[in-house]
Amino acid sequence: MALAELSASYTKTTTPFHSSQPSLSSTSPRFSDHFRRSFRSIPRSRNATISCSVASDQVQTPIPVQAENPKGKTECYGVFCLTYDLQAEEETKSWKKLINISVSGAAGMISNHLLFKLASGEVFGPNQPIALKLLGSERSIQALEGVAMELEDSLFPLLREVSIGINPYEVFQDAEWALLIGAKPRGPGMERAGLLDINGQIFAEQGKALNAVASHNVKVIVVGNPCNTNALICMKNAPNIPAKNFHALTRLDENRAKCQLALKAGVFYDQVSNMTIWGNHSTTQVPDFLNARIKGLPVKEVIKDHKWLEEEFTEKVQKRGGVLIQKWGRSSAASTAVSIVDAIKSLITPTPEGDWFSSGVYTNGNPYGIAEDIVFSIPCRSKGDGDYELVKEVIFDDYLLKRIRKTEAELLAEKRCVAHLTGEGVAFCDLTEDTMLPGEM
């Protein structure tokens, strides 16, 4: 979903009671064993952010409340705000401190799959309450209201707050994770340079907003394409946030590569490890079968058909998204959402001994000789603290190096195309070929 309007302010917020609140009395109406719900909503006024609560027996009629806006009062009504009045039971005593997760493009298909995984506890765990802050556009605001309604109706105990808006300076407030999904897809006749400029402006603005209002240790995963260069733009516009905290999503490419290797070898996918996607999230990406392993053995020892590895395997991974669109008529929203979950889990869960995962990260200080000052997918491992380190024990051959240089050249050319958005002077676009994104036909 394109974020066409970024300057206007429109926010609806839920503000549940936290677990430190007193238990419900035995005479209080209860919707379930753990919480009761009361609903409220904020009228569509600019710069309005209201926190209010309505007793469950009073929701039939609008009730005036004191707004945070000092100019006057507004009404509290409707079904878009939610209160969990949680009992101080054993289940909640072990809960961690609430974390704020901001998601852009929140009314889109990828988010439609992702948000419910986040709210259910599947991603951050069964004792981690979360607040979801959902960013959309003027055009998508009603759809965002529908998303909020579905999240409410799903009765997720861990989902403590939901807010929606079109102003990133409000939606990114205190964000500890920012999942930047919203971007404009390439339309008919649009060159890659045009897509870079249009989406680059969105991510420049979002970088500035993150820099201004998010947690200074916020972890940022850029999904909107072209995600590598969008991540670079976002990072350059957020100088107060560590460059290491920005990721471009290449996990879906890694998952696709593991699937193809497993199918060819006749094993289950969990037997494939050490899979790296090098470079750009485009059809120049390099799925690395040289360092990958199947049942602990080098792939080339298990799969003897090396021609298949160099040709069919590589092309299948690079073009998988486009083929899926041809077959199904829609993009790979569900598997993209799964890969976002995998990417987050890779950062908050210790990497298994000897294994690694792929992520598009900032290249400064990399040990591979890859050009610095770009966002490039490389092998990483994590201790589970949200941080990562680069894997050093990888090998290269002429085939792998040649293809890495090609994807590197494409990213350097993309960087020159967006120099006006990264503070590096006048843009000069000299892309040698108009390569496609994996989800394009």
C-alpha positions in Angstrom: 0.0 0.0 0.0 1.5 3.3 -1.0 1.8 5.9 1.6 0.7 8.9 -0.4 0.0 11.3 2.4 2.5 11.5 5.2 2.0 15.0 6.6 -1.6 14.8 7.8 -2.3 13.6 11.3 -5.1 11.1 12.1 -4.8 8.6 14.9 -7.1 6.3 16.7 -5.7 4.7 19.8 -6.7 2.0 22.2 -5.3 2.4 25.7 -5.9 -0.7 27.8 -5.3 -0.9 31.6 -2.0 -2.7 32.4 -1.6 -5.8 34.5 -0.7 -3.6 37.5 -4.4 -2.5 37.8 -6.5 -4.0 40.6 -8.4 -7.3 39.8 -12.0 -7.1 38.7 -14.4 -7.4 41.6 -16.5 -10.5 41.7 -19.6 -8.5 40.7 -18.0 -6.9 37.6 -19.3 -8.2 34.3 -16.7 -10.3 32.6 -16.4 -11.1 29.0 -14.0 -14.1 29.7 -11.9 -15.5 32.5 -9.1 -13.0 31.8 -10.6 -9.7 30.6 -13.7 -7.6 29.9 -13.9 -5.3 27.0 -15.2 -1.7 26.6 -15.1 0.1 23.3 -14.4 3.6 22.3 -13.4 5.5 19.2 -12.0 8.8 18.2 -13.7 11.1 15.7 -11.9 11.9 12.5 -10.3 15.1 13.5 -6.7 16.1 12.7 -4.2 16.1 15.5 -6.6 14.3 17.8 -5.3 11.6 20.2 -7.7 10.7 23.0 -7.6 8.2 25.8 -10.8 7.3 27.5 -12.7 4.4 29.1 -16.4 3.5 29.1 -18.0 1.0 31.4 -19.4 -2.0 29.7 -23.0 -1.1 30.5 -22.7 2.4 29.0 -21.6 1.7 25.4 -25.1 2.1 23.9 -24.9 6.0 23.8 -22.0 8.3 23.1 -20.5 9.7 26.3 -18.5 13.0 26.3 -15.0 12.8 27.8 -12.2 15.2 28.3 -9.8 15.1 25.3 -6.1 15.5 25.5 -6.6 18.3 23.0 -6.9 21.4 25.2 -9.1 23.1 22.7 -12.2 21.3 23.9 -14.0 18.0 24.3 -14.9 15.3 21.9 -17.0 12.1 22.1 -16.0 8.6 22.9 -18.0 6.1 20.9 -17.9 3.2 18.6 -15.9 0.0 18.4 -12.4 0.9 17.5 -10.9 1.3 21.0 -10.4 -1.6 23.4 -9.8 -2.0 27.1 -8.4 -5.1 28.6 -9.0 -5.0 32.4 -6.7 -7.8 33.3 -6.8 -9.7 36.6 -3.7 -10.1 38.6 -3.5 -13.8 38.1 -0.5 -16.1 37.8 -0.6 -16.0 34.0 0.0 -12.2 33.9 2.6 -12.0 36.7 5.2 -13.6 34.4 4.5 -11.2 31.6 7.3 -9.1 30.3 7.2 -5.3 29.8 5.0 -4.3 26.9 6.8 -3.6 23.6 5.7 -1.2 20.8 5.6 -2.6 17.3 4.9 -0.2 14.4 3.8 -1.6 11.0 3.5 0.4 7.8 1.2 -0.7 5.0 -0.9 -2.2 7.7 -4.1 -2.5 5.6 -2.3 -4.5 2.9 -2.3 -8.3 2.3 1.1 -9.0 3.9 0.0 -7.3 7.1 -3.3 -9.1 7.0 -1.4 -12.3 7.6 1.4 -10.8 9.8 -0.6 -8.8 12.4 -2.4 -11.8 13.7 0.8 -13.8 14.1 2.2 -10.8 16.1 -0.9 -10.5 18.3 -1.2 -14.2 19.0 2.2 -14.5 20.7 3.6 -16.6 17.9 6.5 -14.2 17.2 7.6 -12.7 20.5 6.4 -15.4 22.8 3.4 -16.3 25.0 4.3 -13.9 27.9 5.1 -10.8 25.8 2.3 -8.2 25.6 2.5 -5.9 22.6 1.1 -2.7 21.4 0.4 -2.5 17.6 0.8 0.9 15.9 -0.6 0.7 12.4 0.4 3.1 9.6 -1.6 3.6 6.5 -2.6 6.3 4.0 -5.7 8.6 3.7 -7.0 6.1 1.2 -6.6 3.1 3.5 -7.9 4.6 6.7 -11.3 2.8 6.6 -9.5 -0.5 5.8 -7.3 0.1 8.8 -10.5 0.5 10.9 -11.5 -2.9 9.6 -8.2 -4.4 10.6 -8.6 -2.9 14.1 -12.0 -4.5 14.3 -10.7 -7.9 13.3 -7.9 -7.7 15.9 -10.4 -6.8 18.6 -12.7 -9.6 17.6 -9.8 -12.1 17.7 -9.6 -11.7 21.6 -5.8 -11.8 21.8 -4.9 -11.4 25.5 -1.4 -10.3 24.7 -2.6 -7.5 22.4 -2.8 -4.6 24.9 -3.1 -1.6 22.6 -3.9 -0.9 19.0 -3.6 2.5 17.3 -4.0 3.5 13.6 -2.9 6.6 11.8 -1.4 8.2 8.7 1.3 10.3 10.3 4.5 8.4 10.9 5.6 10.9 13.5 2.6 9.7 15.6 2.5 6.0 14.7 6.3 5.5 15.2 6.2 7.1 18.7 8.4 4.9 21.0 8.5 2.1 18.5 10.9 -0.8 19.5 10.3 -2.7 16.2 9.4 -1.0 12.9 8.2 -3.3 10.2 8.1 -1.2 7.0 5.9 -3.0 4.6 4.0 -0.2 2.8 5.4 0.7 -0.7 4.1 1.4 -4.1 4.3 -1.5 -6.6 5.8 -1.0 -10.0 3.0 -0.2 -12.5 3.0 -0.9 -16.2 5.7 1.0 -18.0 7.4 2.2 -14.8 11.2 1.8 -14.9 13.1 0.7 -11.8 14.6 4.2 -11.5 11.1 5.6 -11.2 10.1 3.1 -8.5 13.3 3.9 -6.6 12.5 7.6 -6.5 8.8 7.2 -5.6 9.3 4.7 -2.8 12.6 6.3 -1.7 10.6 9.4 -0.8 8.3 7.4 1.4 11.2 5.7 3.2 13.2 9.0 3.6 10.2 10.5 5.4 9.8 7.4 7.5 13.5 7.4 8.4 13.1 11.0 9.6 10.1 10.0 11.7 11.8 7.1 13.3 14.8 9.3 14.0 12.6 11.8 15.8 10.2 9.7 17.8 11.1 6.0 17.9 13.2 4.3 20.5 16.9 4.9 19.7 17.5 1.2 19.6 14.5 0.4 17.4 15.0 -2.6 15.1 13.8 -1.8 11.5 12.9 -4.4 9.0 12.2 -3.0 5.5 9.9 -5.1 3.3 8.7 -2.6 0.8 10.6 -2.9 -2.5 13.2 -2.2 -3.6 13.9 -3.1 0.0 17.7 -3.0 0.0 17.9 0.6 -1.2 14.8 1.6 0.7 16.5 0.4 3.8 19.6 2.4 3.0 17.5 5.6 2.4 15.6 5.0 5.7 18.9 4.5 7.6 20.6 7.6 6.1 17.6 9.7 7.2 17.8 8.3 10.8 21.4 9.2 12.0 20.5 8.8 15.7 19.6 5.1 15.2 22.5 2.6 14.8 23.0 1.7 11.2 23.3 -2.0 12.3 19.6 -1.9 13.3 18.3 -1.7 9.7 17.5 -4.8 7.8 16.2 -5.5 4.3 14.1 -8.6 4.1 15.7 -11.4 2.1 14.5 -14.2 4.3 11.7 -15.2 1.9 14.5 -15.8 -0.8 16.4 -17.9 1.7 13.3 -19.9 2.5 12.6 -20.5 -1.2 16.2 -21.6 -1.7 15.9 -24.1 1.1 12.7 -25.5 -0.3 14.2 -26.1 -3.7 17.3 -27.8 -2.3 15.2 -30.0 -0.1 12.9 -31.0 -3.0 15.9 -31.9 -5.2 17.6 -33.9 -2.5 14.5 -35.6 -1.3 14.7 -34.5 2.3 12.6 -32.3 4.6 13.5 -28.6 4.6 14.8 -28.7 8.1 17.7 -30.7 6.9 19.0 -27.7 4.8 21.2 -25.3 6.7 23.7 -22.5 6.2 21.8 -21.0 3.3 22.8 -17.6 2.2 21.2 -15.1 -0.1 23.9 -12.6 -1.3 23.1 -9.2 -2.5 20.0 -7.5 -3.7 16.4 -8.5 -3.4 16.0 -8.6 -7.2 16.6 -11.1 -9.9 20.4 -10.5 -9.5 20.3 -12.1 -6.0 22.7 -15.0 -5.4 21.4 -18.1 -3.7 24.6 -19.7 -2.3 24.7 -23.5 -2.8 28.5 -23.5 -2.3 28.3 -22.9 1.5 24.9 -24.4 2.1 24.5 -27.9 3.7 22.1 -30.8 3.6 22.2 -33.1 6.6 25.4 -31.4 7.5 27.1 -32.2 4.2 28.0 -29.6 1.5 25.2 -29.3 -1.0 27.5 -30.2 -3.9 28.3 -33.5 -2.3 24.6 -34.4 -1.9 23.3 -33.0 -5.2 25.6 -34.2 -7.9 23.8 -32.3 -10.7 26.0 -29.2 -10.5 24.5 -27.8 -13.8 21.1 -27.9 -12.1 22.5 -25.9 -9.2 24.1 -23.3 -11.3 21.2 -22.8 -13.7 17.8 -24.1 -12.8 18.1 -23.8 -9.0 19.4 -20.2 -9.1 16.8 -19.1 -11.6 14.0 -20.8 -9.7 14.8 -18.9 -6.6 15.3 -15.6 -8.4 12.0 -15.7 -10.3 9.9 -17.7 -7.8 7.7 -14.7 -6.9 6.9 -13.9 -10.5 6.0 -17.5 -11.3 3.7 -17.5 -8.3 1.8 -14.5 -9.6 1.4 -16.2 -13.0 0.0 -19.3 -11.3 -2.2 -17.7 -8.7 -2.9 -14.2 -9.9 -1.7 -12.6 -6.7 1.6 -11.9 -4.9 3.2 -14.1 -2.2 1.7 -12.2 0.8 1.3 -15.2 3.1 4.8 -16.5 2.7 6.2 -13.0 2.9 4.5 -12.6 6.3 6.0 -16.0 7.4 9.4 -14.8 6.3 9.1 -11.6 8.4 8.2 -13.7 11.4 11.3 -15.9 10.6 13.5 -12.8 10.3 12.4 -11.4 13.7 12.8 -14.8 15.4 16.3 -15.1 14.0 17.2 -11.9 15.9 15.5 -12.7 19.2 16.4 -16.4 19.3 20.0 -17.7 19.5 21.2 -19.0 16.1 21.7 -22.8 16.3 25.4 -23.8 16.6 27.2 -23.7 13.2 24.2 -22.3 11.3 23.3 -18.8 10.1 20.6 -16.8 8.4 20.4 -14.2 5.6 19.5 -10.5 6.1 20.1 -7.4 4.1 22.4 -5.3 6.4 24.8 -2.3 6.2 28.1 -3.4 4.7 30.5 -1.1 6.5 33.3 -3.2 8.0 32.2 -6.5 6.3 34.9 -9.2 5.9 34.0 -10.2 2.3 35.4 -7.3 0.3 31.9 -6.2 -0.7 31.6 -2.5 -1.3 30.8 -0.5 1.8 27.9 1.9 2.4 25.2 -0.2 0.8 22.6 -2.6 2.2 23.5 -6.1 1.0 22.2 -9.5 2.0 24.9 -11.5 3.8 25.1 -14.4 6.3 24.4 -13.4 9.9 24.1 -15.1 13.3 22.6 -13.8 16.5 22.8 -14.4 20.2 19.1 -13.8 20.5 19.5 -10.2 21.8 18.2 -8.5 18.7 21.7 -7.9 17.5 23.8 -9.9 15.0 27.3 -10.6 13.8 28.6 -11.4 10.3 29.6 -14.9 9.6 33.3 -15.1 8.6 33.8 -18.8 7.9 32.4 -18.8 4.3 34.2 -19.8 1.1 34.0 -18.4 -2.4 34.7 -19.7 -5.8 34.8 -18.0 -9.2 31.1 -18.7 -9.9 29.9 -17.2 -6.6 32.2 -14.2 -6.8 31.2 -13.3 -10.3 27.5 -13.3 -9.4 28.1 -11.4 -6.2 29.9 -8.7 -8.2 26.9 -8.4 -10.5 24.4 -7.9 -7.7 26.8 -5.5 -5.9 27.1 -3.4 -9.1 23.3 -3.2 -9.3 23.1 -1.9 -5.7 25.8 0.7 -6.2 23.9 1.9 -9.3 20.6 2.1 -7.2 22.5 4.1 -4.6 23.5 6.6 -7.2 19.9 6.9 -8.3 18.8 8.0 -4.8 21.7 10.2 -3.9 19.2 13.1 -3.5 17.4 11.1 -0.8 20.5 10.0 1.2 22.1 13.5 1.4 24.9 12.5 -1.0 24.3 15.1 -3.7 22.6 15.0 -7.1 21.1 11.7 -8.2 22.6 10.1 -11.3 20.8 7.0 -12.6 22.9 4.6 -14.7 21.2 1.2 -14.1 22.7 -1.0 -16.9 19.6 -3.2 -17.0 16.1 -3.0 -15.7 16.1 -6.1 -13.5 12.9 -7.2 -11.9 12.0 -7.7 -8.3 11.3 -11.3 -7.3 7.5 -10.6 -7.1 7.3 -9.1 -10.6 6.5 -10.8 -13.9 
